[in-house]
Amino acid sequence: MSAQPGKSIVSCGTVVMARTAHQGSKNVIMIVEQLRDKALKLCADHGITAQPYAGGWWLVGEKINRVVGELAGLSASDLMPLPIMAR
């Protein structure tokens, strides 16, 4: 069997693995999006606004003003005000 120009010969297993890997990355993206949605709801429940900012997220609310890299995985303890200490 010879390959036609612009075509590749791959085994069936390779195609299945490529499809599986692609499906796996789609699942990861869906999970991250779901976690972001949960984090946005958590922020809203705490009266905190989450705005996209420089590749991360800017969390602004009463006694909170911080930037986080990713919303996925955010918990209620992440939304607590940081203690202010004198130097």
Protein Blocks (a to p, Z undefined) as FASTA:
>chain_A
ZZdehiacddfklmmmmmmmmmmmmmmmmmmmmmmmmmmmmmmmnopacddeehiacddd
ehiacddfbfghpafklmpccddddZZ
